[in-house]
Amino acid sequence: MGESNWAGNHTYGADAVTTPRTVDEVRAAVAAATHVKALGSRHCFNDIADSPGGVLLDLRALDTGVEIGDGTVTVGGSARYGDFAQQLHAAGYALPNLASLPHITVAGSVATGTHGSGRRQPGLAAAVSAVELVTADGGLRTFTRADAAFPGLVVGLGAAGVVTRLTLDVVPAFDVRQDVFDGLPWDAAYRHFDEIEDAGYSVSMFTNWVNDAVDQVWVKSRVDAFTERPELFGAVPADGPRHPAHAAGIPADNCTPQQGVPGPWHDRLPHFALAFTPSVGDELQSEYFVPYRDAVAAVRAVREIGDLVAPLLLVSEIRAIAGDDLWLSPCHGGDRVALHFTWQPRQPEVEAVLPVLEERLAPFGARPHWGKLFDAVPEHYPRLADFRALVAGLDPQGKFRNPFLERHVFGG
Ligand SMILES: Cc1cc2nc3c(=O)[nH]c(=O)nc-3n(C[C@H](O)[C@H](O)[C@H](O)COP(=O)(O)OP(=O)(O)OC[C@H]3O[C@@H](n4cnc5c(N)ncnc54)[C@H](O)[C@@H]3O)c2cc1C
């Protein structure tokens, strides 16, 4: 069929892509299919969304509207964060956090455990309070936090069914400012890691692992809880807007406003603005989550192989994420730090380095991001057997299973 993901590094092997316009059309398509999966905005870098020989449901035409309630917002299975954030803000509400880009769908993001940054901010799936799901038999079921299966379904890897609606917790709207600091000496990053992570609502460190210092630290602060800092443990305020890959010569044109200019949460929490191509564009990505307490040791371990990693890299990002109880969330069971790699589009060379990287991070029980490139998923998910049983019960014929799930989840 020739359609591919956002990065263009995976061509879907499904026989057909269909575009249902109503929930009933989704139900009919699922009931009729032998193999089927939903597509989000296609921002994953692997075959997690594919259904070789089956049908892909592109939900873009499924407009189920946006309902803002008291402390919640309910959106459709195809909604992208950027589609309703402004409307939410205008109604006086905010989502607690966003990923680096608003271009991704809520359903696709929470399915893979997508996250933003912030030591006290869990991944985006933690905001989900209810999920409406089309199950393998074409049935329509709603699961809420009151259901025992709920923590297994939210980071569901698209394995349990097609999500047609999600309800998310919201908080009162807030404004954010971004301040970027250049050149954080590595020894200061190691010694003051906790204080740096606590320097704002959301903190990101950008590095290529081999430079003498962390190239940039982005501090996103709530305007109502801002602390003025003339410097950050030796890092100095940037003299202009920065792209995360500034060191690779990329201009900041597609980034959200920096240099302390306040603005609404939805226009500062993502690094990249909705109207532009996010990140670099021509790239691949990988990411590994290690326990928060091991962050400095894990960073040191990657720096030891910096010479292997850096030639393939555009930039790396280090972010902290609060833990949650969702069974397949990479942050299940405790706070984690994510070591992210934006690679040059040289997949065979990247894939040769990933096992080396994973070996280095294995002592920390590193979990890979489900939506990015990785070699293997270690059995570091205590509820994995429960997830397998849950999916087997909802989808006994394996309609929603695919080679990715067989390789990494079901062990087939
Ligand atoms: C430039 C860029 C920046 C990124 N930044 C971040 C970041 O800051 N943090 C982070 O954690 N990740 C990040 N990612 C990764 C991205 O957030 C994830 O890959 C996310 O899953 C993409 O969502 P999507 O809508 O594109 O889903 P897709 O890639 O289309 O699908 C992902 C999975 O969700 C399933 N799915 C999608 N919709 C539904 C539905 N309605 N019902 C059931 N299953 C469904 C699919 O079947 C598939 O299994 C980034 C990716 C890119 C390309």
PDBQT file of the ligand as one rigid body, heavy atoms in Angstrom, charges set to zero:
ROOT
HETATM    1  C1  LIG A 501       9.589  14.657  16.345  1.00  0.00    +0.000 C 
HETATM    2  C2  LIG A 501       9.128  13.718  17.414  1.00  0.00    +0.000 A 
HETATM    3  C3  LIG A 501       9.192  14.110  18.742  1.00  0.00    +0.000 A 
HETATM    4  C4  LIG A 501       8.796  13.234  19.753  1.00  0.00    +0.000 A 
HETATM    5  N1  LIG A 501       8.841  13.670  21.048  1.00  0.00    +0.000 NA
HETATM    6  C5  LIG A 501       8.455  12.826  22.038  1.00  0.00    +0.000 A 
HETATM    7  C6  LIG A 501       8.468  13.250  23.396  1.00  0.00    +0.000 A 
HETATM    8  O1  LIG A 501       8.736  14.402  23.710  1.00  0.00    +0.000 OA
HETATM    9  N2  LIG A 501       8.169  12.334  24.341  1.00  0.00    +0.000 N 
HETATM   10  C7  LIG A 501       7.839  11.051  24.051  1.00  0.00    +0.000 A 
HETATM   11  O2  LIG A 501       7.603  10.262  24.958  1.00  0.00    +0.000 OA
HETATM   12  N3  LIG A 501       7.748  10.639  22.757  1.00  0.00    +0.000 NA
HETATM   13  C8  LIG A 501       8.046  11.508  21.762  1.00  0.00    +0.000 A 
HETATM   14  N4  LIG A 501       7.947  11.101  20.458  1.00  0.00    +0.000 N 
HETATM   15  C9  LIG A 501       7.385   9.772  20.182  1.00  0.00    +0.000 C 
HETATM   16  C10 LIG A 501       5.850   9.857  20.020  1.00  0.00    +0.000 C 
HETATM   17  O3  LIG A 501       5.272  10.617  21.008  1.00  0.00    +0.000 OA
HETATM   18  C11 LIG A 501       5.235   8.479  20.130  1.00  0.00    +0.000 C 
HETATM   19  O4  LIG A 501       5.794   7.710  19.155  1.00  0.00    +0.000 OA
HETATM   20  C12 LIG A 501       3.702   8.494  20.052  1.00  0.00    +0.000 C 
HETATM   21  O5  LIG A 501       3.228   7.195  20.296  1.00  0.00    +0.000 OA
HETATM   22  C13 LIG A 501       3.210   8.966  18.710  1.00  0.00    +0.000 C 
HETATM   23  O6  LIG A 501       1.798   9.037  18.707  1.00  0.00    +0.000 OA
HETATM   24  P1  LIG A 501       1.034   8.894  17.320  1.00  0.00    +0.000 P 
HETATM   25  O7  LIG A 501      -0.289   9.545  17.449  1.00  0.00    +0.000 OA
HETATM   26  O8  LIG A 501       1.890   9.336  16.204  1.00  0.00    +0.000 OA
HETATM   27  O9  LIG A 501       0.821   7.312  17.271  1.00  0.00    +0.000 OA
HETATM   28  P2  LIG A 501       1.204   6.241  16.118  1.00  0.00    +0.000 P 
HETATM   29  O10 LIG A 501       2.672   6.235  15.939  1.00  0.00    +0.000 OA
HETATM   30  O11 LIG A 501       0.373   6.462  14.928  1.00  0.00    +0.000 OA
HETATM   31  O12 LIG A 501       0.732   4.908  16.880  1.00  0.00    +0.000 OA
HETATM   32  C14 LIG A 501       1.338   4.512  18.073  1.00  0.00    +0.000 C 
HETATM   33  C15 LIG A 501       0.615   3.329  18.685  1.00  0.00    +0.000 C 
HETATM   34  O13 LIG A 501      -0.648   3.767  19.177  1.00  0.00    +0.000 OA
HETATM   35  C16 LIG A 501      -1.680   2.982  18.597  1.00  0.00    +0.000 C 
HETATM   36  N5  LIG A 501      -2.843   3.832  18.395  1.00  0.00    +0.000 N 
HETATM   37  C17 LIG A 501      -2.891   5.034  17.789  1.00  0.00    +0.000 A 
HETATM   38  N6  LIG A 501      -4.142   5.507  17.818  1.00  0.00    +0.000 NA
HETATM   39  C18 LIG A 501      -4.891   4.563  18.454  1.00  0.00    +0.000 A 
HETATM   40  C19 LIG A 501      -6.273   4.454  18.788  1.00  0.00    +0.000 A 
HETATM   41  N7  LIG A 501      -7.152   5.412  18.499  1.00  0.00    +0.000 N 
HETATM   42  N8  LIG A 501      -6.676   3.331  19.426  1.00  0.00    +0.000 NA
HETATM   43  C20 LIG A 501      -5.804   2.355  19.748  1.00  0.00    +0.000 A 
HETATM   44  N9  LIG A 501      -4.507   2.399  19.461  1.00  0.00    +0.000 NA
HETATM   45  C21 LIG A 501      -4.064   3.501  18.828  1.00  0.00    +0.000 A 
HETATM   46  C22 LIG A 501      -1.119   2.456  17.298  1.00  0.00    +0.000 C 
HETATM   47  O14 LIG A 501      -1.791   1.282  16.882  1.00  0.00    +0.000 OA
HETATM   48  C23 LIG A 501       0.315   2.189  17.711  1.00  0.00    +0.000 C 
HETATM   49  O15 LIG A 501       0.392   0.957  18.374  1.00  0.00    +0.000 OA
HETATM   50  C24 LIG A 501       8.318  11.938  19.430  1.00  0.00    +0.000 A 
HETATM   51  C25 LIG A 501       8.235  11.550  18.082  1.00  0.00    +0.000 A 
HETATM   52  C26 LIG A 501       8.620  12.433  17.085  1.00  0.00    +0.000 A 
HETATM   53  C27 LIG A 501       8.489  12.015  15.667  1.00  0.00    +0.000 C 
ENDROOT
TORSDOF 0
